[in-house]
Amino acid sequence: MLTGAATVFVVQDIAASVHHYRYALGFDVTFEYGKPVFCAGLCRDDVELHLIAARRTKRPAGQGAIAIFVQDVDALYAEVKARGARAPKPPQDHPYGMRDFNVIDPDGNQLTFGMGTERG
């Protein structure tokens, strides 16, 4: 039985990334590990993310992506823009039945927030 999942993003600076996810995107910190910290967990509603410092893995920073489904994409866009998130374009409707927008974190990882439309 599967009980959950967490997307792992590789980042250059854990402290800066945790700050971004907390204050620009509204995530709560669930754990920090290491001295100095090299891994952190974050959660908002039912979405879990883990951050790992690039110095602790062979994977390059900024290559991750996730699609997160939301109830009200326009309200979330307004919220994260007001918090200072880097969201290059407002939500847009797509022919494949989604309305979504992207947020780019300080390392270039992409978070796509979206919801279904009546066309989907």
C-alpha positions in Angstrom: 0.0 0.0 0.0 1.4 3.4 -1.0 0.8 6.2 1.5 2.5 9.2 0.0 5.2 10.7 -2.1 7.6 13.7 -2.1 9.2 15.4 -5.0 12.9 16.0 -4.4 14.5 19.2 -5.8 18.2 19.7 -5.9 19.2 23.3 -4.8 22.4 25.2 -4.3 21.6 27.0 -1.1 19.2 25.2 1.3 18.6 28.2 3.6 17.7 30.4 0.7 15.5 27.8 -0.8 13.7 27.0 2.4 13.1 30.8 2.8 11.7 31.0 -0.7 9.3 28.0 -0.3 8.1 29.3 3.2 7.6 32.9 2.4 6.9 33.0 -1.4 4.9 29.8 -1.7 3.4 29.3 1.8 5.0 25.9 2.6 5.7 24.8 6.2 9.1 23.3 7.1 8.6 19.7 8.3 12.2 18.8 8.9 15.8 19.9 8.4 18.7 17.5 8.5 22.4 17.8 8.9 24.9 20.2 10.4 25.1 22.3 8.3 21.6 21.5 7.0 21.8 19.7 3.6 18.2 18.3 3.4 14.9 19.8 4.2 11.2 18.8 4.0 8.3 21.1 3.3 4.6 20.7 3.2 1.6 22.7 2.1 -1.8 21.0 2.4 -1.3 17.5 0.9 1.9 18.4 -1.2 5.3 17.4 0.2 8.6 18.6 -1.2 12.1 17.7 -0.2 15.1 19.9 -0.9 18.7 18.5 -1.0 21.9 20.5 -1.4 23.7 20.0 -4.6 26.9 19.4 -2.7 25.4 16.2 -1.3 24.4 14.6 -4.7 25.7 14.2 -8.2 22.5 15.6 -9.6 22.6 19.2 -10.9 20.5 21.9 -9.2 17.6 23.4 -10.9 16.5 20.5 -13.2 13.3 19.5 -11.3 9.7 20.0 -12.1 6.4 19.1 -10.6 2.7 19.6 -11.5 0.5 20.5 -8.5 -3.3 20.4 -8.8 -5.2 23.1 -7.0 -8.9 24.1 -6.4 -8.6 27.8 -7.5 -5.6 28.5 -9.7 -6.4 32.2 -10.0 -6.5 32.8 -6.2 -3.3 30.9 -5.7 -1.6 32.9 -8.5 -2.7 36.2 -6.8 -1.4 34.9 -3.4 2.0 33.8 -4.6 2.6 36.9 -6.7 1.7 39.0 -3.6 4.3 37.0 -1.6 7.0 37.7 -4.2 7.1 34.4 -6.1 8.6 34.4 -9.6 5.6 33.5 -11.8 6.4 34.8 -15.3 2.8 34.6 -16.7 -0.6 34.6 -15.2 -2.8 31.4 -15.4 -3.7 30.4 -18.9 -6.3 28.0 -20.4 -4.9 25.2 -22.5 -6.6 23.0 -25.2 -5.8 19.9 -23.2 -8.2 21.0 -20.4 -6.0 22.7 -17.9 -5.7 26.2 -16.6 -2.2 26.7 -15.1 0.8 28.9 -14.3 4.4 28.2 -13.5 6.6 29.3 -10.6 10.4 29.2 -11.0 12.3 28.7 -7.8 15.7 30.4 -7.2 17.6 27.5 -8.8 15.3 27.1 -11.8 13.1 24.2 -10.6 9.6 24.6 -12.1 6.4 24.2 -10.2 3.3 24.2 -12.4 0.0 24.9 -10.5 -3.1 24.0 -12.3 -6.7 22.9 -12.3 -9.0 21.3 -14.9 -11.3 23.3 -17.1 -14.7 22.4 -18.5 -13.0 21.7 -21.9 -10.9 18.9 -20.4 
